[in-house]
Amino acid sequence: MKSILKKSCLVLTATMMLASCKKFDEINQNPFAASPSQVETEYFLNNSIIGAQQDPGLSERMFILYWVVGGRAFQDEDGETFSQGDFVDDWAGEYYRQSSQWQNNANTAIQIANDQIANGTSKPYTQNLIQVARIWRAYLMSEFADTFGPMPINAFQGTNPEFKDVKSVYYYIFDELKDASSKLDLTVTNTDAVKKEDPAYSYDYAKWRKYANSLRMRLAMRLSEVDAQKAQSEFEDAAKGSDFIKDASEMFSVAERPNEYNPLASVFRKESSWMGLPISATYNNLVVNLGSIKSADQLSSADLKAAVVPKDWMGQQYTEYFPTKTNDPMKGFWLNGLPYSIDPRAYKIFSIPGNLTDPNYPALGDSFVKFDGPLQDADKKKVKTLNAKYTWNAKADGEWAGIVTRNQPIVTNGCKPLLNLVYRTGNKRRIFFAPWETYFLLAEAAERGWSSPVSAKTAYETGIEKSFEYFDVTNNLTTYLASTDYNRAGTSVNWDDVTEPGASHKMNYEDGITGKAGTVDVAYPKNDLYKSGTVRNDHMTKIITQKYLAQLPWLPLETWSDHRRLGLPFFENPVVEQAMSNLPALNAGNVNTSSIQFLPQRVRYPSDLKNSNATGYNAAVSALGGADAVLTPLWWAKH
């Protein structure tokens, strides 16, 4: 007991340590007063898993304002901070503190178990709990490293932690996952009391092994562009026995709780009266026209069906009220209706503005139920009222400068599709790893020529199928998989259709002020981050596009990581109607060119690290290989 407490108090304060020694649903117990039987491995591990769900204060700061923005799940709402390369110290500091605590709890669980084995007080399942804690700790380390970069490998072991470069962190994680999963004894049974301490799998060790292998596949693929040999060997070894997450019953997820303010509350915060969580321009461009599933066939009411626009309709052009200094395919346009066709998952995730008969509409604040607003001239005189009811538009992130003051609807939550209420109530399970991701990883591996238990096409289509099952839209699967229609980025669904879309396509539109009709050639955006922008519809683009669509809304860190790694799918540049000090390389002259210097690459270390551990901070920055800046790419990211 004495050695446990001595080893556990390295990085965190005594208060944090006291808090970590309690079961989540019980009152605090002072570990210095607890008997060995009251300090159990499963209690610390339970605290670690539940804490990582992120309480509302943390989820707003890290999950929504950093990961969501980096991964382009929703619009960057908070002053468009991270999307413009900016950084808020206390947002990062709170995550750094709490993530350290979760890792501390996982490490302490291992130490307790080892001490129990040494003094003869272990249980039949103690060895297995050590392996589970190692697997979970590996995930936490990957989450931390993918957010900040270099981190300690030897933290919480009685000495000041030494920061290691990201490559060393990843190699350590691979070893941990392989060794821990191999040591799980699947014949061990648990008491009901122990099962309750695992909110993910109830200590079903077969599922923990599957998770370890799928996680190893995820992280191996992360190295595909910088350490291909290691990536392939780790991936193939993890995938060789097909002992990985394949269906919904094996999904790693944790149940949220409604009407609570703790780590099990909804990560999307129903209680927030200002956070609309509007659709991102990236998501919108990828789902509109994708899959040949008509909106009219997805919508039930006559009013909604009547709002659907023709297939060749671009919308209304407002050159003075929408930005044009962007490579967003919808620049300057407003879709005055609902898309002719759209990926069927989009209406499941996001609300239609004005559709208040939908029980999932998030009517959470005044701006959520306001569906129109004025367009004003430079003298603030109203030129027109723009009605957003039954429309489908996104606000591209970036610096709109004076344009945004003339366009009130675009900053009004109710004028854009918002995250549906069903994801905000706390009645869902937060997903950490789902079967669709396994299959998209297998598809990518097979496409690269790596050994895979299934072909690339089969894995790709199975990944889509698993996602459709989750969103309950499998009735559209056959049509969707056969579709050769291009989305706004120039990508189709059908695996065998690799025909490039051409440079542009002709669309009809009208001037939003005069009503004059016309036609316009709309260019498919050039994604310079992938194959120098020459390819929009190859197999890899399809795989990562579908992976992006399947991962949202739960896994924005993964969509961000895929884009940092591959430059896929297409992310539009931030609007640059005015220069942005934190994105100095982006300007009106190069806005149609994609560059990693236009997009956030990582979260800076919080100032607390530099102030409290200057030696550690300097080592971390040295291992990063660049400045402690938002635009410095991680080791595995695309260079």
C-alpha positions in Angstrom: 0.0 0.0 0.0 2.8 2.4 0.9 4.6 1.8 -2.4 1.4 2.3 -4.3 0.9 5.8 -3.0 4.5 6.8 -3.3 4.6 5.9 -7.0 1.3 7.5 -7.9 1.8 11.1 -6.9 4.3 12.2 -9.5 2.8 14.8 -11.8 -0.5 15.5 -10.2 -1.3 17.4 -7.0 -2.4 15.6 -3.8 -5.9 16.8 -4.4 -6.0 15.0 -7.8 -4.6 11.9 -6.2 -7.3 11.9 -3.5 -10.0 12.2 -6.1 -8.5 9.3 -8.2 -8.9 6.9 -5.3 -12.6 6.8 -5.3 -15.2 4.9 -7.2 -17.1 7.3 -9.5 -20.5 6.7 -7.8 -19.2 6.9 -4.3 -17.9 9.6 -1.9 -14.2 10.4 -1.8 -12.1 8.1 0.2 -8.7 9.3 1.4 -6.2 6.7 0.1 -3.9 7.3 3.1 -6.7 6.0 5.3 -7.9 3.2 3.1 -7.2 -0.4 3.7 -5.7 -2.5 0.9 -9.0 -4.1 0.3 -10.6 -0.7 -0.3 -8.1 0.3 -2.9 -8.7 -1.9 -5.9 -7.4 -2.0 -9.4 -10.9 -1.8 -10.9 -11.7 1.4 -9.0 -8.8 3.3 -10.5 -9.4 1.9 -14.0 -13.1 2.8 -13.7 -12.2 6.4 -12.8 -9.8 6.6 -15.7 -12.3 5.4 -18.3 -15.1 7.5 -17.0 -13.0 10.6 -16.6 -11.9 10.4 -20.3 -15.6 10.9 -21.3 -14.8 14.6 -20.5 -17.1 16.6 -18.2 -19.0 19.5 -19.8 -16.4 22.1 -18.9 -13.6 20.0 -20.6 -15.6 18.7 -23.5 -16.4 22.2 -24.6 -12.8 23.3 -24.4 -11.1 20.2 -26.0 -13.6 18.0 -27.8 -15.6 20.8 -29.4 -13.3 23.8 -29.7 -10.2 21.9 -30.7 -10.9 18.4 -32.0 -14.2 19.2 -33.7 -12.7 22.2 -35.4 -9.5 20.4 -36.4 -11.6 17.5 -37.7 -14.1 19.7 -39.4 -17.1 18.1 -37.8 -19.0 21.4 -37.1 -18.5 25.1 -37.7 -15.9 26.7 -35.4 -18.3 28.7 -33.2 -16.1 30.3 -30.6 -14.8 33.3 -32.4 -13.5 31.0 -35.0 -10.4 30.5 -32.9 -8.6 27.3 -33.7 -9.7 27.3 -37.4 -7.7 30.6 -37.7 -4.6 29.1 -36.1 -5.3 30.7 -32.7 -4.9 29.1 -29.3 -6.5 29.5 -25.9 -4.2 28.5 -23.1 -6.7 27.5 -20.5 -8.6 25.2 -22.9 -5.4 23.2 -23.5 -4.4 23.4 -19.8 -7.5 21.8 -18.5 -7.2 18.9 -20.9 -3.5 18.5 -20.1 -4.3 18.3 -16.4 -7.2 15.9 -16.7 -5.6 13.6 -19.2 -2.6 13.4 -16.9 -5.0 12.3 -14.2 -6.6 9.7 -16.3 -3.2 8.2 -17.2 -2.2 8.4 -13.6 -5.3 6.4 -12.6 -4.5 3.8 -15.2 -0.9 3.5 -14.1 -2.0 3.3 -10.5 -4.4 0.5 -11.3 -1.4 -1.4 -12.7 0.7 -0.7 -9.6 -2.0 -1.8 -7.2 -2.5 -5.0 -9.1 1.3 -5.8 -9.1 1.5 -5.1 -5.4 -1.4 -7.4 -4.7 0.2 -10.1 -6.8 3.5 -9.6 -4.9 1.8 -9.7 -1.4 -0.5 -12.6 -2.2 -3.8 -10.7 -2.1 -4.6 -10.8 -5.8 -7.8 -12.1 -7.3 -8.2 -14.6 -10.2 -8.8 -11.6 -12.5 -6.0 -9.3 -11.3 -3.6 -10.2 -14.1 -6.3 -9.5 -16.7 -7.0 -6.1 -15.1 -3.4 -5.2 -15.6 -3.6 -6.0 -19.3 -6.8 -4.0 -19.6 -5.3 -1.1 -17.9 -2.3 -1.2 -20.2 -4.6 -1.3 -23.3 -6.6 1.6 -22.0 -3.4 3.6 -21.1 -2.2 3.0 -24.6 -5.3 4.7 -26.0 -5.0 7.6 -23.6 -1.3 8.1 -24.6 -2.3 8.1 -28.3 -5.0 10.6 -27.7 -2.6 12.9 -25.8 0.2 12.5 -28.3 -2.1 13.1 -31.3 -3.3 16.3 -29.6 0.0 17.8 -28.3 2.9 15.7 -29.7 5.8 14.5 -27.6 5.0 13.2 -24.1 6.5 11.2 -21.3 6.5 7.4 -21.6 7.8 6.8 -18.1 5.3 9.2 -16.2 4.0 8.4 -12.8 6.9 6.1 -11.8 8.6 8.1 -9.0 10.9 10.3 -11.1 10.4 13.4 -13.2 9.0 12.3 -16.5 11.2 12.5 -19.6 9.4 13.7 -22.7 9.9 11.5 -25.7 9.4 12.2 -29.4 6.2 11.0 -31.0 7.9 8.1 -32.8 9.1 6.7 -29.5 5.7 7.1 -28.0 4.1 5.2 -30.8 6.6 2.4 -30.7 6.0 2.0 -27.0 2.2 1.9 -27.6 2.6 -0.8 -30.2 4.6 -2.9 -27.8 2.1 -2.4 -25.0 -0.9 -3.3 -27.1 0.7 -6.4 -28.6 2.0 -7.7 -25.2 -1.1 -6.8 -23.1 -3.6 -8.3 -25.6 -1.6 -11.5 -25.8 -1.6 -11.9 -22.0 -5.4 -11.7 -21.6 -6.7 -15.0 -20.2 -10.2 -15.3 -21.9 -11.1 -18.2 -19.5 -11.2 -15.9 -16.5 -14.6 -15.0 -15.1 -15.5 -12.0 -13.0 -17.9 -11.2 -10.2 -20.9 -9.0 -11.0 -19.3 -6.3 -8.8 -16.2 -6.2 -10.9 -18.1 -6.2 -14.2 -19.9 -3.0 -13.1 -16.5 -1.2 -12.8 -16.0 -1.4 -16.6 -18.4 1.0 -18.4 -17.2 -0.1 -21.8 -17.1 -3.9 -21.9 -18.1 -5.1 -18.4 -14.7 -6.8 -18.5 -15.4 -9.1 -21.4 -11.8 -9.9 -22.1 -12.4 -11.1 -25.6 -13.8 -7.7 -26.5 -10.9 -6.0 -24.9 -8.6 -8.0 -27.1 -10.5 -7.1 -30.2 -10.3 -3.4 -29.2 -6.5 -3.7 -28.6 -6.1 -5.1 -32.1 -8.3 -2.6 -33.8 -6.6 0.2 -31.9 -3.2 -1.1 -33.0 -4.5 -1.1 -36.6 -5.6 2.5 -36.2 -2.3 3.6 -34.8 -0.2 1.6 -37.3 -2.0 3.3 -40.2 -1.1 6.6 -38.6 2.5 5.9 -39.6 1.7 5.1 -43.2 3.3 8.2 -44.7 6.5 8.5 -42.5 7.4 4.9 -41.4 5.7 2.7 -43.9 7.6 -0.5 -43.0 6.7 -0.3 -39.3 3.1 0.7 -40.2 2.7 -2.3 -42.4 4.3 -4.8 -40.0 2.3 -3.6 -37.0 -1.0 -3.5 -39.0 -0.6 -7.0 -40.5 0.3 -8.5 -37.2 -2.7 -7.0 -35.5 -5.1 -8.0 -38.4 -3.8 -11.5 -39.1 -6.1 -13.4 -36.8 -9.2 -11.3 -37.7 -9.6 -10.9 -33.9 -10.8 -7.3 -34.1 -13.9 -5.2 -33.8 -16.3 -6.3 -36.6 -19.8 -5.5 -35.5 -21.8 -3.2 -33.2 -21.8 -5.6 -30.2 -18.0 -5.2 -30.1 -18.0 -1.4 -30.4 -16.0 0.4 -27.7 -18.4 2.9 -26.3 -19.5 4.3 -23.0 -23.1 5.2 -22.0 -23.7 8.9 -21.3 -26.2 10.0 -18.7 -28.9 12.6 -19.1 -29.4 15.7 -16.9 -26.0 15.4 -15.1 -22.9 17.6 -15.0 -20.1 15.1 -14.8 -17.9 13.2 -17.2 -20.9 11.0 -18.2 -23.0 14.0 -19.4 -23.4 14.5 -23.1 -20.2 15.5 -24.7 -22.3 17.8 -26.9 -23.9 19.7 -24.0 -27.6 20.0 -24.3 -27.5 22.6 -21.5 -25.6 25.1 -23.6 -27.9 27.9 -24.7 -25.3 29.4 -27.1 -23.6 26.4 -28.8 -25.5 25.6 -31.9 -23.0 23.1 -33.3 -23.8 24.0 -36.9 -22.8 21.8 -39.8 -19.4 22.5 -41.2 -18.8 23.6 -44.8 -16.5 20.6 -45.2 -19.2 18.1 -44.2 -21.8 19.9 -46.3 -19.6 19.8 -49.4 -19.0 16.1 -49.0 -22.6 15.0 -48.4 -24.5 17.1 -50.9 -25.2 15.1 -54.1 -23.4 12.1 -52.8 -25.0 8.7 -53.1 -28.0 9.4 -55.4 -30.5 9.3 -52.5 -33.1 12.0 -53.2 -34.1 14.3 -50.4 -37.7 13.9 -51.5 -37.5 10.2 -50.7 -36.0 10.9 -47.3 -38.4 13.6 -46.1 -41.9 12.9 -44.9 -43.8 16.2 -45.0 -45.2 17.9 -48.1 -43.7 21.2 -47.1 -40.2 19.8 -46.9 -40.6 17.9 -50.2 -41.7 21.1 -51.8 -38.5 22.8 -50.7 -36.2 20.4 -52.6 -34.4 22.1 -55.4 -33.6 20.7 -58.9 -30.4 18.6 -59.3 -28.7 21.3 -61.3 -29.6 24.2 -59.0 -26.7 26.1 -57.4 -28.9 28.6 -55.5 -28.9 32.3 -55.1 -25.8 34.4 -55.7 -24.9 37.1 -53.2 -21.5 38.5 -54.2 -21.6 41.3 -51.6 -22.9 39.2 -48.7 -20.9 36.0 -48.9 -17.2 35.6 -49.1 -15.4 34.8 -52.4 -11.8 34.6 -51.2 -12.0 30.9 -50.4 -11.9 27.6 -52.2 -15.2 26.5 -50.8 -17.2 25.3 -53.8 -20.3 27.2 -52.5 -18.5 30.6 -52.3 -20.8 33.5 -53.0 -23.9 31.2 -53.0 -26.9 30.5 -50.8 -28.9 27.3 -51.4 -32.5 28.5 -51.1 -34.0 25.1 -50.5 -33.0 21.6 -49.7 -30.5 19.6 -51.8 -31.9 17.4 -54.6 -29.9 14.5 -53.1 -27.8 14.0 -50.1 -26.1 11.3 -48.1 -28.9 9.9 -45.9 -26.8 10.2 -42.7 -26.8 14.0 -43.0 -30.5 14.3 -42.0 -29.9 11.9 -39.1 -27.1 14.0 -37.6 -28.3 17.6 -38.5 -31.6 19.4 -38.3 -33.3 21.2 -41.1 -33.7 24.9 -40.3 -37.3 25.7 -39.4 -38.4 22.1 -39.1 -39.9 22.4 -35.6 -42.2 19.5 -36.0 -39.1 17.3 -35.8 -38.9 16.1 -32.2 -35.1 16.0 -32.6 -34.9 19.7 -33.5 -32.5 21.3 -30.9 -34.7 24.3 -29.8 -32.3 25.2 -27.0 -32.0 29.0 -27.3 -33.6 32.0 -29.0 -31.1 32.0 -31.9 -31.8 28.3 -32.5 -35.4 29.1 -33.5 -34.9 32.2 -35.5 -34.8 31.4 -39.2 -34.4 34.7 -41.0 -32.4 37.9 -40.9 -31.5 41.0 -42.9 -28.9 41.5 -45.5 -27.6 45.0 -45.1 -25.6 47.4 -47.2 -22.4 49.2 -46.0 -24.6 51.9 -44.4 -26.5 49.1 -42.4 -29.6 49.6 -44.5 -31.7 46.5 -45.0 -31.5 45.3 -48.6 -33.4 42.0 -48.2 -34.6 39.6 -45.5 -33.1 36.2 -46.1 -35.4 33.4 -45.0 -33.5 30.2 -44.1 -36.6 28.0 -43.3 -36.2 24.7 -45.1 -32.8 25.5 -46.5 -29.4 23.8 -46.2 -26.3 26.0 -45.9 -23.0 26.1 -43.9 -20.8 29.0 -42.9 -17.3 28.5 -44.0 -14.8 29.2 -41.2 -12.3 32.0 -41.5 -12.1 35.8 -41.6 -15.2 37.3 -43.3 -14.2 40.8 -42.3 -17.0 43.3 -43.0 -19.1 40.9 -44.9 -20.3 39.1 -41.8 -21.7 42.4 -40.4 -23.9 42.7 -43.5 -25.1 39.1 -43.4 -27.1 38.5 -40.1 -28.6 35.1 -41.1 -25.2 33.4 -41.5 -24.3 34.0 -37.8 -27.8 33.0 -36.6 -27.8 29.4 -35.3 -31.3 28.6 -36.6 -30.4 29.5 -40.2 -28.0 26.6 -40.5 -28.4 22.8 -39.9 -27.6 22.1 -36.2 -26.6 18.9 -34.4 -29.8 17.1 -33.6 -31.1 16.9 -30.1 -30.7 13.1 -30.0 -26.9 13.6 -29.6 -27.2 16.2 -26.9 -29.5 14.6 -24.4 -27.1 12.2 -22.8 -29.0 9.1 -23.9 -26.5 7.9 -26.4 -23.2 5.9 -26.0 -20.1 7.9 -26.8 -18.2 5.9 -29.4 -14.4 5.5 -29.2 -14.0 2.7 -31.8 -16.7 1.3 -34.1 -16.7 -1.5 -36.6 -16.8 0.8 -39.6 -13.4 2.1 -38.7 -11.9 -1.4 -38.7 -13.2 -2.0 -42.2 -12.1 1.3 -43.6 -8.6 0.6 -42.2 -8.7 -2.8 -43.8 -9.8 -1.2 -47.1 -6.9 1.2 -46.9 -4.4 -1.5 -46.0 -5.5 -3.7 -49.0 -5.4 -0.7 -51.3 -1.8 -0.2 -50.2 -1.0 -3.8 -51.0 -0.7 -4.9 -47.4 -2.0 -8.3 -46.3 -5.6 -8.1 -45.3 -8.2 -10.7 -44.5 -10.7 -9.0 -46.9 -10.4 -7.3 -50.3 -10.3 -3.5 -50.4 -13.7 -3.3 -52.1 -15.4 -5.7 -49.7 -13.9 -3.9 -46.7 -14.9 -0.5 -48.1 -18.5 -1.5 -48.8 -18.8 -3.3 -45.4 -17.6 -0.1 -43.7 -20.3 1.9 -45.3 -22.8 -0.8 -44.4 -21.8 -0.8 -40.7 -22.2 3.0 -40.6 -25.6 2.8 -42.3 -26.7 0.2 -39.7 -25.8 2.6 -37.0 -27.8 5.5 -38.5 -30.7 3.2 -39.5 -30.6 4.0 -43.2 -29.8 0.5 -44.6 -32.8 0.7 -46.9 -30.7 3.1 -49.0 -27.5 1.0 -49.1 -27.9 -0.7 -52.5 -28.6 2.6 -54.3 -25.9 4.4 -52.4 -23.2 1.8 -53.2 -24.0 1.9 -56.9 -24.0 5.7 -57.2 -21.6 7.5 -59.5 -22.9 11.0 -58.7 -20.1 13.4 -57.6 -20.3 15.4 -54.4 -19.1 19.0 -54.4 -15.5 17.8 -54.0 -15.7 15.6 -57.1 -15.9 12.2 -55.3 -18.5 9.4 -55.9 -19.4 6.4 -53.8 -19.2 3.5 -56.3 -15.9 1.6 -55.8 -15.5 0.8 -59.4 -16.2 4.3 -60.6 -12.8 6.0 -60.7 -13.5 8.4 -63.5 -12.4 11.8 -62.7 -15.2 14.5 -62.7 -13.5 17.0 -64.9 -12.5 20.6 -63.9 -16.0 21.9 -63.4 -19.7 21.4 -63.9 -22.5 23.7 -65.1 -25.2 24.8 -62.7 -28.2 27.1 -62.8 -28.6 30.0 -60.4 -30.3 33.3 -59.9 -29.0 36.7 -58.6 -30.3 36.9 -55.0 -31.0 40.6 -55.2 -32.4 41.0 -58.8 -33.7 37.5 -59.4 -32.0 37.4 -62.8 -31.4 33.8 -63.9 -28.1 32.5 -65.2 -25.7 29.6 -65.5 -22.3 29.2 -63.9 -19.4 26.8 -64.3 -18.6 25.5 -60.7 -15.1 24.3 -60.3 -14.4 21.1 -58.4 -11.8 22.2 -55.8 -8.2 21.3 -56.2 -6.8 19.4 -53.2 -3.0 20.0 -53.5 -2.4 18.0 -50.3 -3.2 14.7 -52.1 -1.4 13.8 -55.3 -0.8 17.4 -56.1 -4.5 18.0 -56.6 -4.7 15.9 -59.7 -7.0 13.2 -58.2 -10.5 13.6 -56.7 -12.1 10.2 -57.2 -9.6 7.4 -56.7 -10.0 4.5 -54.2 -8.1 6.2 -51.4 -10.2 9.4 -51.6 -13.4 7.3 -51.5 -12.1 5.3 -48.5 -11.2 8.4 -46.4 -14.3 10.3 -47.5 -16.5 7.5 -46.3 -14.4 7.1 -43.1 -14.9 10.8 -42.4 -18.6 10.6 -42.9 -18.9 7.5 -40.7 -16.8 8.8 -37.8 -18.9 11.9 -37.2 -20.1 13.2 -34.9 -18.3 11.0 -32.3 -14.7 10.8 -33.5 -13.5 14.2 -34.7 -10.0 13.6 -33.5 -9.8 10.7 -36.0 -11.1 12.8 -38.9 -8.5 15.4 -38.0 -5.7 12.8 -37.8 -6.6 11.3 -41.1 -6.5 14.7 -42.8 -3.2 15.6 -41.1 -1.8 12.3 -42.3 -3.1 12.2 -45.9 -4.7 15.5 -46.7 -8.0 13.7 -47.2 -10.9 14.3 -47.5 -11.0 17.8 -49.0 -10.9 20.5 -46.4 -11.7 24.0 -47.8 -9.3 26.7 -46.7 -10.4 29.3 -44.1 -12.0 32.4 -45.7 -9.5 35.1 -46.1 -11.4 38.3 -46.8 -8.9 39.8 -44.4 -5.5 38.6 -43.4 -5.2 36.4 -40.3 -2.2 37.0 -38.1 -2.0 33.3 -37.0 -2.3 32.0 -40.6 0.3 34.4 -42.2 0.9 32.2 -45.2 -2.7 32.3 -46.4 -3.8 35.2 -48.6 -6.2 36.1 -51.4 -3.6 35.1 -54.0 -3.2 31.5 -52.9 -6.6 30.8 -51.4 -7.3 28.2 -54.0 -4.2 26.2 -53.1 -4.2 23.7 -50.2 -1.4 23.8 -47.7 -0.8 22.4 -44.2 0.2 26.0 -43.3 -3.4 27.0 -43.7 -4.8 24.4 -41.3 -4.2 23.7 -37.5 -1.8 20.8 -37.0 -1.7 20.4 -33.2 -2.6 22.0 -29.9 0.2 24.0 -28.2 1.4 22.9 -24.7 -0.3 24.9 -21.9 1.8 27.6 -20.2 1.6 25.7 -17.0 4.0 23.1 -18.4 6.6 25.7 -19.2 6.2 27.5 -15.9 6.3 24.4 -13.7 8.7 22.2 -15.6 10.9 24.2 -17.9 13.2 21.3 -18.5 10.4 19.0 -19.5 8.9 21.7 -21.7 12.2 22.3 -23.5 12.6 18.6 -24.0 9.1 18.3 -25.5 9.7 21.2 -27.9 13.0 19.7 -29.0 11.4 16.3 -29.6 8.6 18.0 -31.5 11.2 19.2 -34.1 9.7 22.6 -34.5 8.2 25.5 -32.6 5.5 25.0 -30.0 3.0 26.3 -32.4 -0.4 25.4 -33.8 1.0 25.1 -37.3 3.9 22.7 -36.5 3.0 19.3 -37.8 3.4 16.1 -35.8 5.9 13.5 -36.8 3.4 11.2 -38.5 1.5 14.0 -40.2 1.7 14.8 -43.9 4.7 17.0 -44.7 
